[in-house]
Every structure is written in C-alpha cells, then in structure tokens.
Amino acid sequence: MNGNDRIVVVTGATGQQGGAVAARLLADGWRVRAITRDPARAGALTAAGAEVVAGDQLDRESLAPPMRGAYGVFSVQAGPMAPDQDEYTSGKNVVDAAREAGVEHIVYSSGADAEHTAPLGLQPAKWALEQYLGGEATILRPSSFMENLVHPVFGLRDGKLATALRGDLRQPLIALDDIAAFAALALANPGDFRETIELAGDVRTPVAQAAAMAEATGLPITYQRIPLDALRAHSETAARAYELLNSGEVGIEPDVETLRKRHPGLLTFDDWLAAKGAALVKRVAG
C-alpha cells in the first residue's frame, strides 16, 4: 500500500532522520510536504519531488498552513545538544498544529528507553512529548544510528572507533533507512502501529563494531575508549548518557527478530556496511 495522493508532512526534512523518511515516503508513492526554516537550502528535496514549505517548529502559527490537507505527520526534533531549540515546545507545536488540522496519524521519533532515561535527566522532553501524544500515535524509539559511528566526535577518529562506551557493552544499533521504513509502515497501516516501538536492527559491542568495520573495508580499525571528560568538553548531556550506559543503569535489549518479522528488510550491522556503511567508513578513515 502506498500513499497515492495523500500528503505526509515531514519535519526535520533536511536532517538525518527527516531526510531518510522523506526519501522513503517519496519512493513509496506518498506526497511529501517538507517543513524547513529555510526552503532555499532544501533544493535536493525539491528535486526529489517533495513540496518544500517554510515553517519553524518554535513558531506555532507557521505550522498551520503546512498541515492543511495532510493525512499524516512525521515529527522529529533536534535533541538536547542543539542549543537553539526548545525540544518540548517544538514537538508540542507540531502535535497541536496537526491535531487542529485534523491530521489522521502522527509518527513521532522519540529516543530509546525514554521512560527510564527521563527520570535520570536524559531525554525528558522526548518522554514528555510521548505522554502528550497519548495512545493514538506511533512512537518510534530509535537506538544509536549506525551512521553516527562515522561521526568524528562520537565515532571514527584517526582510524579508531573512538567511543566513551565500554568495549564489552552490547549496543543496539539502527540504520536511518530502517527508521524510515518503520515510519512508512506506520503511516500506511496506522491501525497496526498505534504503539511504542523500540527500534534496532542489531546489537554489537564497540569492539565487535570495529572488527566488522575492519573486515568490511580492509582497514586496520580498532576500538579505542575515550575518557568521559573528553566527551564532556563537547556535551555534558552526552557524557552523562554514556556514564549511565556504562554503569548499566539504562539500556535496553530490543527484540530484533520480532522487528524483522514486521520489516523483513531490517539491516544488521554487516548488511549496513555492505550497503553503504563501508563506503562511509573509507571516506572518513581511509
């Protein structure tokens, strides 16, 4: 089933998640209306077939015109490391505008294990938005993005997989394309997806991640643990998250096989490396 002439509004369409979702929906035949603060910088979306409109998630009134006539919404906000964004207000504005316009289904991208991390000071806005949405939406909780493993701050650096995670810690991972796939499934089949879904396509320790990267690329990539203080220089929030993960106070073991039954194309880490990850790794570490 595809969207035919139905419109899905995508927030954050120039970012990682929103961009992946917009691409998947366009491929599936939906009409995509992409909201961005600066349409002039979204030429690639326009070229791909999306309708690009101006809107600011912090400006409630600017969201009303894009929502008119829309069937669905994919809502994602910049996280706590984006200094110029009030995550909760942004998300609430999207929900309010969608409801006022009579949008039938909202897919919200939250964060892994949100109800347990929020009381510890992590992702409180995401958990609050989940509660504000109630039970009529699809709430996706992506785990760590496979794509972020090539990030120079949180991933590959000088030929090392540099991370503050313990080398033996099992880390759930998800490819951006699979977040998009679940968003598309939820919009096409809302009655089957009015729920909260923890998303992961694989679970690998950092040591195993580095070994898989080395195997896929032929590069001598190894795991290197970085001190929390080094990470704290970039983000206190990120440092706190890694501290809690390393201690075992937070963290999930997602049911990957059940997820794969709902989306048979769900990528393992090796699948992702073969499809596109190895090329990204070579670009950064080669």
Beta strands, then each sheet from edge to edge (+ up, - down):
strand 1: 7-10
strand 2: 31-36
strand 3: 51-54
strand 4: 72-75
strand 5: 105-109
strand 6: 138-142
strand 7: 144-145
strand 8: 156-157
strand 9: 160-163
strand 10: 171-174
strand 11: 196-199
strand 12: 202-204
strand 13: 222-225
sheet 1: 3+ 2+ 1+ 4+ 5+ 6+ 11+
sheet 2: 7+ 10+ 12-
sheet 3: 8+ 9- 13-
end
